[in-house]
Amino acid sequence: MNDRDTQLIEHMIRYCKEITGTVSFFGNDRSAFLENYIYFNSCSTPILQIGELAKRVSDDLIKKHPEIPWRQIKGARDYFVHDYLSIDKELAWDMIEKDIPTLYENLCNILKDK
């Protein structure tokens, strides 16, 4: 893995941690997420950033790690940027609860295997 990919993965890990920290701060409460724009916005920006960084990852890294849903991550970024006013908050919450922890684990494994 090249240095650029390493830095991109490290930044993606940091954003996963920011999402996890935000969820801890607000109490891991689905209804609070759905009703509180500060909570929602605090998680949305890191999701957007993860998607932006995923667009910069090398094709070589993408091919070596098909366990990462690269296309969906990039799509989530586009969704959060272009359809922000109509984002399905339930879908966003599910992403935060299910996908971000798995992504975090997979990204950490990539760095471990480096």
ZANU-189804 format. One record per atom (N, C-alpha, C): x, y, z. Coordinates in Angstrom, 1 decimal, decimal comma. Layout:
N
<r><x>X</x><y>Y</y><z>Z</z></r>
...
***
This chain:
114
<r><x>0,8</x><y>-1,2</y><z>0,0</z></r>
<r><x>0,0</x><y>0,0</y><z>0,0</z></r>
<r><x>0,9</x><y>1,2</y><z>0,0</z></r>
<r><x>0,6</x><y>2,2</y><z>-0,9</z></r>
<r><x>1,4</x><y>3,4</y><z>-0,9</z></r>
<r><x>1,1</x><y>4,4</y><z>0,2</z></r>
<r><x>1,9</x><y>5,3</y><z>0,4</z></r>
<r><x>1,8</x><y>6,3</y><z>1,5</z></r>
<r><x>0,5</x><y>7,1</y><z>1,4</z></r>
<r><x>0,1</x><y>7,4</y><z>0,2</z></r>
<r><x>-1,2</x><y>8,2</y><z>0,0</z></r>
<r><x>-2,4</x><y>7,4</y><z>0,5</z></r>
<r><x>-2,4</x><y>6,1</y><z>0,1</z></r>
<r><x>-3,5</x><y>5,3</y><z>0,5</z></r>
<r><x>-3,5</x><y>5,1</y><z>2,1</z></r>
<r><x>-2,3</x><y>5,0</y><z>2,6</z></r>
<r><x>-2,2</x><y>4,9</y><z>4,1</z></r>
<r><x>-2,8</x><y>6,1</y><z>4,8</z></r>
<r><x>-2,5</x><y>7,3</y><z>4,3</z></r>
<r><x>-3,0</x><y>8,5</y><z>4,8</z></r>
<r><x>-4,5</x><y>8,6</y><z>4,7</z></r>
<r><x>-5,0</x><y>8,2</y><z>3,5</z></r>
<r><x>-6,5</x><y>8,2</y><z>3,3</z></r>
<r><x>-7,2</x><y>7,3</y><z>4,2</z></r>
<r><x>-6,7</x><y>6,1</y><z>4,4</z></r>
<r><x>-7,3</x><y>5,1</y><z>5,3</z></r>
<r><x>-7,2</x><y>5,7</y><z>6,8</z></r>
<r><x>-6,1</x><y>6,3</y><z>7,2</z></r>
<r><x>-6,0</x><y>6,8</y><z>8,5</z></r>
<r><x>-7,0</x><y>7,9</y><z>8,7</z></r>
<r><x>-7,3</x><y>8,8</y><z>7,7</z></r>
<r><x>-8,3</x><y>9,8</y><z>7,9</z></r>
<r><x>-9,7</x><y>9,2</y><z>7,9</z></r>
<r><x>-9,9</x><y>8,2</y><z>7,1</z></r>
<r><x>-11,2</x><y>7,5</y><z>7,2</z></r>
<r><x>-11,5</x><y>6,9</y><z>8,6</z></r>
<r><x>-10,5</x><y>6,3</y><z>9,1</z></r>
<r><x>-10,6</x><y>5,8</y><z>10,5</z></r>
<r><x>-10,9</x><y>6,9</y><z>11,5</z></r>
<r><x>-10,2</x><y>8,0</y><z>11,3</z></r>
<r><x>-10,5</x><y>9,1</y><z>12,2</z></r>
<r><x>-12,0</x><y>9,6</y><z>12,1</z></r>
<r><x>-12,5</x><y>9,6</y><z>10,9</z></r>
<r><x>-13,9</x><y>10,0</y><z>10,8</z></r>
<r><x>-14,9</x><y>9,0</y><z>11,3</z></r>
<r><x>-14,5</x><y>7,7</y><z>11,2</z></r>
<r><x>-15,3</x><y>6,7</y><z>11,9</z></r>
<r><x>-15,4</x><y>6,9</y><z>13,4</z></r>
<r><x>-14,2</x><y>7,2</y><z>13,9</z></r>
<r><x>-14,1</x><y>7,5</y><z>15,4</z></r>
<r><x>-14,9</x><y>8,7</y><z>15,8</z></r>
<r><x>-14,9</x><y>9,7</y><z>14,9</z></r>
<r><x>-15,7</x><y>10,9</y><z>15,2</z></r>
<r><x>-17,2</x><y>10,6</y><z>15,2</z></r>
<r><x>-17,7</x><y>9,7</y><z>14,3</z></r>
<r><x>-19,1</x><y>9,3</y><z>14,3</z></r>
<r><x>-19,4</x><y>8,5</y><z>15,6</z></r>
<r><x>-18,5</x><y>7,6</y><z>16,0</z></r>
<r><x>-18,7</x><y>6,8</y><z>17,2</z></r>
<r><x>-18,7</x><y>7,7</y><z>18,4</z></r>
<r><x>-17,8</x><y>8,7</y><z>18,4</z></r>
<r><x>-17,8</x><y>9,7</y><z>19,5</z></r>
<r><x>-19,0</x><y>10,5</y><z>19,6</z></r>
<r><x>-19,5</x><y>10,9</y><z>18,5</z></r>
<r><x>-20,8</x><y>11,7</y><z>18,5</z></r>
<r><x>-21,9</x><y>10,9</y><z>19,0</z></r>
<r><x>-22,0</x><y>9,6</y><z>18,6</z></r>
<r><x>-23,1</x><y>8,7</y><z>19,0</z></r>
<r><x>-22,9</x><y>8,6</y><z>20,6</z></r>
<r><x>-21,7</x><y>8,4</y><z>21,1</z></r>
<r><x>-21,5</x><y>8,3</y><z>22,5</z></r>
<r><x>-22,0</x><y>9,6</y><z>23,2</z></r>
<r><x>-21,6</x><y>10,7</y><z>22,7</z></r>
<r><x>-21,9</x><y>12,0</y><z>23,3</z></r>
<r><x>-23,4</x><y>12,2</y><z>23,4</z></r>
<r><x>-24,2</x><y>11,8</y><z>22,4</z></r>
<r><x>-25,6</x><y>12,0</y><z>22,4</z></r>
<r><x>-26,4</x><y>10,8</y><z>23,0</z></r>
<r><x>-25,7</x><y>9,7</y><z>23,3</z></r>
<r><x>-26,3</x><y>8,6</y><z>24,1</z></r>
<r><x>-26,8</x><y>7,5</y><z>23,2</z></r>
<r><x>-26,3</x><y>7,3</y><z>22,0</z></r>
<r><x>-26,7</x><y>6,2</y><z>21,2</z></r>
<r><x>-28,3</x><y>6,0</y><z>21,1</z></r>
<r><x>-29,0</x><y>7,1</y><z>20,9</z></r>
<r><x>-30,4</x><y>7,1</y><z>20,9</z></r>
<r><x>-31,0</x><y>7,5</y><z>19,5</z></r>
<r><x>-31,6</x><y>6,5</y><z>18,9</z></r>
<r><x>-32,2</x><y>6,6</y><z>17,6</z></r>
<r><x>-33,1</x><y>7,8</y><z>17,5</z></r>
<r><x>-34,0</x><y>7,9</y><z>18,4</z></r>
<r><x>-35,0</x><y>9,0</y><z>18,4</z></r>
<r><x>-34,3</x><y>10,4</y><z>18,5</z></r>
<r><x>-33,3</x><y>10,5</y><z>19,3</z></r>
<r><x>-32,6</x><y>11,7</y><z>19,5</z></r>
<r><x>-31,9</x><y>12,1</y><z>18,1</z></r>
<r><x>-31,3</x><y>11,1</y><z>17,5</z></r>
<r><x>-30,7</x><y>11,3</y><z>16,2</z></r>
<r><x>-31,8</x><y>11,8</y><z>15,2</z></r>
<r><x>-32,9</x><y>11,2</y><z>15,1</z></r>
<r><x>-33,9</x><y>11,6</y><z>14,2</z></r>
<r><x>-34,5</x><y>13,0</y><z>14,4</z></r>
<r><x>-34,5</x><y>13,4</y><z>15,7</z></r>
<r><x>-35,1</x><y>14,7</y><z>16,1</z></r>
<r><x>-34,2</x><y>15,8</y><z>16,2</z></r>
<r><x>-32,9</x><y>15,5</y><z>16,5</z></r>
<r><x>-31,9</x><y>16,6</y><z>16,8</z></r>
<r><x>-31,0</x><y>16,9</y><z>15,6</z></r>
<r><x>-31,2</x><y>18,0</y><z>15,0</z></r>
<r><x>-30,4</x><y>18,4</y><z>13,8</z></r>
<r><x>-28,9</x><y>18,5</y><z>14,1</z></r>
<r><x>-28,6</x><y>18,8</y><z>15,4</z></r>
<r><x>-27,2</x><y>18,9</y><z>15,7</z></r>
<r><x>-26,5</x><y>17,5</y><z>15,7</z></r>
<r><x>-27,2</x><y>16,6</y><z>16,3</z></r>
<r><x>-26,8</x><y>15,2</y><z>16,3</z></r>
<r><x>-26,6</x><y>14,7</y><z>14,8</z></r>
<r><x>-27,7</x><y>14,9</y><z>14,0</z></r>
<r><x>-27,7</x><y>14,4</y><z>12,6</z></r>
<r><x>-26,6</x><y>15,1</y><z>11,9</z></r>
<r><x>-26,4</x><y>16,4</y><z>12,0</z></r>
<r><x>-25,4</x><y>17,1</y><z>11,2</z></r>
<r><x>-24,0</x><y>16,7</y><z>11,7</z></r>
<r><x>-23,8</x><y>16,4</y><z>13,0</z></r>
<r><x>-22,5</x><y>16,0</y><z>13,5</z></r>
<r><x>-22,1</x><y>14,6</y><z>12,9</z></r>
<r><x>-23,0</x><y>13,8</y><z>12,6</z></r>
<r><x>-22,7</x><y>12,5</y><z>12,0</z></r>
<r><x>-22,6</x><y>12,6</y><z>10,5</z></r>
<r><x>-23,4</x><y>13,5</y><z>9,9</z></r>
<r><x>-23,4</x><y>13,6</y><z>8,4</z></r>
<r><x>-22,1</x><y>14,0</y><z>7,8</z></r>
<r><x>-21,5</x><y>15,0</y><z>8,4</z></r>
<r><x>-20,2</x><y>15,5</y><z>7,9</z></r>
<r><x>-19,1</x><y>14,5</y><z>7,8</z></r>
<r><x>-18,9</x><y>13,7</y><z>8,8</z></r>
<r><x>-17,9</x><y>12,6</y><z>8,7</z></r>
<r><x>-18,2</x><y>11,6</y><z>7,7</z></r>
<r><x>-19,5</x><y>11,3</y><z>7,5</z></r>
<r><x>-19,9</x><y>10,3</y><z>6,5</z></r>
<r><x>-19,6</x><y>10,9</y><z>5,1</z></r>
<r><x>-19,9</x><y>12,1</y><z>4,9</z></r>
<r><x>-19,6</x><y>12,8</y><z>3,7</z></r>
<r><x>-18,0</x><y>12,7</y><z>3,4</z></r>
<r><x>-17,3</x><y>13,0</y><z>4,4</z></r>
<r><x>-15,8</x><y>13,0</y><z>4,3</z></r>
<r><x>-15,2</x><y>11,7</y><z>4,0</z></r>
<r><x>-15,8</x><y>10,6</y><z>4,6</z></r>
<r><x>-15,4</x><y>9,3</y><z>4,4</z></r>
<r><x>-15,6</x><y>9,0</y><z>2,9</z></r>
<r><x>-16,7</x><y>9,3</y><z>2,4</z></r>
<r><x>-17,0</x><y>9,1</y><z>0,9</z></r>
<r><x>-16,1</x><y>9,9</y><z>0,0</z></r>
<r><x>-15,8</x><y>11,1</y><z>0,4</z></r>
<r><x>-14,8</x><y>11,9</y><z>-0,4</z></r>
<r><x>-13,5</x><y>11,3</y><z>-0,4</z></r>
<r><x>-13,0</x><y>10,8</y><z>0,7</z></r>
<r><x>-11,7</x><y>10,1</y><z>0,8</z></r>
<r><x>-11,7</x><y>8,8</y><z>0,0</z></r>
<r><x>-12,8</x><y>8,1</y><z>0,1</z></r>
<r><x>-12,9</x><y>6,8</y><z>-0,7</z></r>
<r><x>-12,7</x><y>7,0</y><z>-2,2</z></r>
<r><x>-13,1</x><y>8,2</y><z>-2,7</z></r>
<r><x>-13,0</x><y>8,5</y><z>-4,1</z></r>
<r><x>-11,5</x><y>8,7</y><z>-4,5</z></r>
<r><x>-10,7</x><y>8,9</y><z>-3,5</z></r>
<r><x>-9,2</x><y>9,2</y><z>-3,8</z></r>
<r><x>-8,4</x><y>8,0</y><z>-3,6</z></r>
<r><x>-8,9</x><y>6,9</y><z>-3,1</z></r>
<r><x>-8,2</x><y>5,6</y><z>-2,9</z></r>
<r><x>-7,8</x><y>5,1</y><z>-4,2</z></r>
<r><x>-6,6</x><y>4,5</y><z>-4,3</z></r>
<r><x>-6,1</x><y>3,9</y><z>-5,5</z></r>
<r><x>-6,9</x><y>2,7</y><z>-6,0</z></r>
<r><x>-6,9</x><y>2,5</y><z>-7,3</z></r>
<r><x>-7,6</x><y>1,3</y><z>-7,8</z></r>
<r><x>-7,0</x><y>0,0</y><z>-7,3</z></r>
<r><x>-5,7</x><y>0,0</y><z>-7,0</z></r>
<r><x>-5,0</x><y>-1,1</y><z>-6,5</z></r>
<r><x>-5,5</x><y>-1,5</y><z>-5,1</z></r>
<r><x>-5,7</x><y>-0,5</y><z>-4,3</z></r>
<r><x>-6,2</x><y>-0,8</y><z>-2,9</z></r>
<r><x>-7,7</x><y>-1,3</y><z>-3,0</z></r>
<r><x>-8,4</x><y>-0,7</y><z>-3,9</z></r>
<r><x>-9,8</x><y>-1,2</y><z>-4,0</z></r>
<r><x>-9,9</x><y>-2,6</y><z>-4,5</z></r>
<r><x>-9,0</x><y>-3,0</y><z>-5,4</z></r>
<r><x>-9,0</x><y>-4,4</y><z>-5,9</z></r>
<r><x>-8,5</x><y>-5,4</y><z>-4,8</z></r>
<r><x>-7,6</x><y>-4,9</y><z>-4,0</z></r>
<r><x>-7,0</x><y>-5,8</y><z>-2,9</z></r>
<r><x>-8,0</x><y>-5,9</y><z>-1,7</z></r>
<r><x>-9,0</x><y>-5,0</y><z>-1,6</z></r>
<r><x>-9,9</x><y>-5,1</y><z>-0,5</z></r>
<r><x>-11,3</x><y>-5,0</y><z>-0,9</z></r>
<r><x>-11,8</x><y>-6,1</y><z>-1,5</z></r>
<r><x>-13,2</x><y>-6,1</y><z>-1,9</z></r>
<r><x>-14,2</x><y>-6,2</y><z>-0,8</z></r>
<r><x>-13,7</x><y>-6,5</y><z>0,4</z></r>
<r><x>-14,6</x><y>-6,5</y><z>1,6</z></r>
<r><x>-15,1</x><y>-5,1</y><z>2,0</z></r>
<r><x>-14,4</x><y>-4,1</y><z>1,5</z></r>
<r><x>-14,9</x><y>-2,7</y><z>1,7</z></r>
<r><x>-15,9</x><y>-2,4</y><z>0,6</z></r>
<r><x>-17,1</x><y>-1,9</y><z>0,9</z></r>
<r><x>-18,0</x><y>-1,6</y><z>-0,1</z></r>
<r><x>-17,7</x><y>-0,2</y><z>-0,7</z></r>
<r><x>-16,6</x><y>-0,1</y><z>-1,4</z></r>
<r><x>-16,2</x><y>1,2</y><z>-1,9</z></r>
<r><x>-17,2</x><y>2,0</y><z>-2,7</z></r>
<r><x>-17,9</x><y>1,3</y><z>-3,6</z></r>
<r><x>-18,9</x><y>1,9</y><z>-4,4</z></r>
<r><x>-20,1</x><y>2,5</y><z>-3,6</z></r>
<r><x>-20,5</x><y>1,8</y><z>-2,6</z></r>
<r><x>-21,6</x><y>2,3</y><z>-1,7</z></r>
<r><x>-21,1</x><y>3,5</y><z>-0,8</z></r>
<r><x>-19,9</x><y>3,4</y><z>-0,4</z></r>
<r><x>-19,3</x><y>4,5</y><z>0,4</z></r>
<r><x>-19,3</x><y>5,8</y><z>-0,5</z></r>
<r><x>-18,8</x><y>5,7</y><z>-1,7</z></r>
<r><x>-18,8</x><y>6,8</y><z>-2,6</z></r>
<r><x>-20,2</x><y>7,3</y><z>-2,9</z></r>
<r><x>-21,1</x><y>6,4</y><z>-3,0</z></r>
<r><x>-22,5</x><y>6,7</y><z>-3,3</z></r>
<r><x>-23,2</x><y>7,4</y><z>-2,1</z></r>
<r><x>-22,8</x><y>7,0</y><z>-0,9</z></r>
<r><x>-23,3</x><y>7,7</y><z>0,3</z></r>
<r><x>-22,8</x><y>9,1</y><z>0,4</z></r>
<r><x>-21,6</x><y>9,4</y><z>0,0</z></r>
<r><x>-21,1</x><y>10,7</y><z>-0,1</z></r>
<r><x>-21,9</x><y>11,6</y><z>-1,0</z></r>
<r><x>-22,2</x><y>11,0</y><z>-2,2</z></r>
<r><x>-23,0</x><y>11,8</y><z>-3,2</z></r>
<r><x>-24,4</x><y>12,0</y><z>-2,7</z></r>
<r><x>-25,0</x><y>11,0</y><z>-2,0</z></r>
<r><x>-26,3</x><y>11,2</y><z>-1,4</z></r>
<r><x>-26,3</x><y>12,3</y><z>-0,4</z></r>
<r><x>-25,4</x><y>12,3</y><z>0,5</z></r>
<r><x>-25,3</x><y>13,4</y><z>1,5</z></r>
<r><x>-25,0</x><y>14,7</y><z>0,9</z></r>
<r><x>-24,3</x><y>14,8</y><z>-0,2</z></r>
<r><x>-24,0</x><y>16,1</y><z>-0,8</z></r>
<r><x>-25,2</x><y>16,6</y><z>-1,6</z></r>
<r><x>-25,7</x><y>15,8</y><z>-2,4</z></r>
<r><x>-26,7</x><y>16,2</y><z>-3,4</z></r>
<r><x>-28,2</x><y>16,1</y><z>-3,0</z></r>
<r><x>-28,5</x><y>15,3</y><z>-2,0</z></r>
<r><x>-29,8</x><y>15,1</y><z>-1,6</z></r>
<r><x>-30,0</x><y>15,4</y><z>-0,1</z></r>
<r><x>-29,2</x><y>16,3</y><z>0,4</z></r>
<r><x>-29,1</x><y>16,5</y><z>1,9</z></r>
<r><x>-30,5</x><y>16,8</y><z>2,5</z></r>
<r><x>-31,3</x><y>17,6</y><z>1,8</z></r>
<r><x>-32,6</x><y>18,0</y><z>2,4</z></r>
<r><x>-33,6</x><y>16,9</y><z>2,4</z></r>
<r><x>-33,3</x><y>15,8</y><z>1,6</z></r>
<r><x>-34,3</x><y>14,7</y><z>1,6</z></r>
<r><x>-33,7</x><y>13,4</y><z>2,1</z></r>
<r><x>-32,6</x><y>13,5</y><z>2,8</z></r>
<r><x>-32,0</x><y>12,3</y><z>3,4</z></r>
<r><x>-32,9</x><y>11,5</y><z>4,3</z></r>
<r><x>-33,0</x><y>10,2</y><z>4,1</z></r>
<r><x>-33,7</x><y>9,3</y><z>4,9</z></r>
<r><x>-32,9</x><y>9,1</y><z>6,2</z></r>
<r><x>-33,4</x><y>9,8</y><z>7,3</z></r>
<r><x>-32,6</x><y>9,7</y><z>8,5</z></r>
<r><x>-32,6</x><y>8,3</y><z>9,1</z></r>
<r><x>-33,6</x><y>7,6</y><z>8,9</z></r>
<r><x>-33,6</x><y>6,2</y><z>9,4</z></r>
<r><x>-32,5</x><y>5,4</y><z>8,7</z></r>
<r><x>-32,4</x><y>5,6</y><z>7,4</z></r>
<r><x>-31,3</x><y>4,9</y><z>6,7</z></r>
<r><x>-29,9</x><y>5,4</y><z>7,1</z></r>
<r><x>-29,8</x><y>6,7</y><z>7,4</z></r>
<r><x>-28,5</x><y>7,2</y><z>7,9</z></r>
<r><x>-28,2</x><y>6,6</y><z>9,3</z></r>
<r><x>-29,2</x><y>6,5</y><z>10,1</z></r>
<r><x>-29,0</x><y>5,9</y><z>11,5</z></r>
<r><x>-28,5</x><y>4,5</y><z>11,3</z></r>
<r><x>-29,2</x><y>3,7</y><z>10,4</z></r>
<r><x>-28,8</x><y>2,3</y><z>10,2</z></r>
<r><x>-27,3</x><y>2,2</y><z>9,7</z></r>
<r><x>-26,9</x><y>3,2</y><z>8,9</z></r>
<r><x>-25,6</x><y>3,2</y><z>8,4</z></r>
<r><x>-24,6</x><y>3,5</y><z>9,5</z></r>
<r><x>-25,0</x><y>4,4</y><z>10,4</z></r>
<r><x>-24,1</x><y>4,7</y><z>11,6</z></r>
<r><x>-24,0</x><y>3,5</y><z>12,5</z></r>
<r><x>-25,1</x><y>2,8</y><z>12,8</z></r>
<r><x>-25,2</x><y>1,7</y><z>13,7</z></r>
<r><x>-24,5</x><y>0,5</y><z>13,2</z></r>
<r><x>-24,7</x><y>0,2</y><z>11,9</z></r>
<r><x>-24,3</x><y>-1,1</y><z>11,3</z></r>
<r><x>-23,0</x><y>-1,0</y><z>10,5</z></r>
<r><x>-23,0</x><y>0,0</y><z>9,6</z></r>
<r><x>-22,0</x><y>0,0</y><z>8,6</z></r>
<r><x>-20,7</x><y>0,7</y><z>9,1</z></r>
<r><x>-20,8</x><y>1,7</y><z>9,8</z></r>
<r><x>-19,6</x><y>2,4</y><z>10,3</z></r>
<r><x>-18,7</x><y>1,5</y><z>11,2</z></r>
<r><x>-19,3</x><y>0,8</y><z>12,2</z></r>
<r><x>-18,4</x><y>-0,1</y><z>13,0</z></r>
<r><x>-17,7</x><y>-1,1</y><z>12,1</z></r>
<r><x>-18,4</x><y>-1,7</y><z>11,1</z></r>
<r><x>-17,8</x><y>-2,7</y><z>10,2</z></r>
<r><x>-16,7</x><y>-2,0</y><z>9,4</z></r>
<r><x>-17,0</x><y>-0,9</y><z>8,9</z></r>
<r><x>-16,0</x><y>-0,1</y><z>8,1</z></r>
<r><x>-14,7</x><y>0,2</y><z>8,9</z></r>
<r><x>-15,0</x><y>0,6</y><z>10,1</z></r>
<r><x>-13,8</x><y>0,9</y><z>11,0</z></r>
<r><x>-13,0</x><y>-0,3</y><z>11,2</z></r>
<r><x>-13,6</x><y>-1,4</y><z>11,5</z></r>
<r><x>-12,8</x><y>-2,7</y><z>11,7</z></r>
<r><x>-12,0</x><y>-3,1</y><z>10,5</z></r>
<r><x>-12,7</x><y>-3,0</y><z>9,3</z></r>
<r><x>-12,0</x><y>-3,4</y><z>8,1</z></r>
<r><x>-10,9</x><y>-2,4</y><z>7,7</z></r>
<r><x>-11,1</x><y>-1,1</y><z>7,9</z></r>
<r><x>-10,0</x><y>-0,2</y><z>7,7</z></r>
<r><x>-8,8</x><y>-0,4</y><z>8,6</z></r>
<r><x>-9,1</x><y>-0,7</y><z>9,9</z></r>
<r><x>-8,0</x><y>-1,0</y><z>10,8</z></r>
<r><x>-7,2</x><y>-2,2</y><z>10,4</z></r>
<r><x>-7,9</x><y>-3,2</y><z>9,9</z></r>
<r><x>-7,3</x><y>-4,4</y><z>9,5</z></r>
<r><x>-6,4</x><y>-4,2</y><z>8,3</z></r>
<r><x>-6,8</x><y>-3,3</y><z>7,4</z></r>
<r><x>-6,0</x><y>-2,9</y><z>6,2</z></r>
<r><x>-4,6</x><y>-2,3</y><z>6,7</z></r>
<r><x>-4,7</x><y>-1,4</y><z>7,7</z></r>
<r><x>-3,4</x><y>-0,9</y><z>8,2</z></r>
<r><x>-2,6</x><y>-1,9</y><z>8,9</z></r>
<r><x>-3,2</x><y>-2,8</y><z>9,6</z></r>
<r><x>-2,5</x><y>-3,9</y><z>10,4</z></r>
<r><x>-1,7</x><y>-4,8</y><z>9,4</z></r>
<r><x>-2,4</x><y>-5,0</y><z>8,3</z></r>
<r><x>-1,8</x><y>-6,0</y><z>7,3</z></r>
<r><x>-0,8</x><y>-5,3</y><z>6,4</z></r>
<r><x>-0,6</x><y>-4,0</y><z>6,5</z></r>
<r><x>0,2</x><y>-3,2</y><z>5,6</z></r>
<r><x>1,6</x><y>-3,7</y><z>5,6</z></r>
***
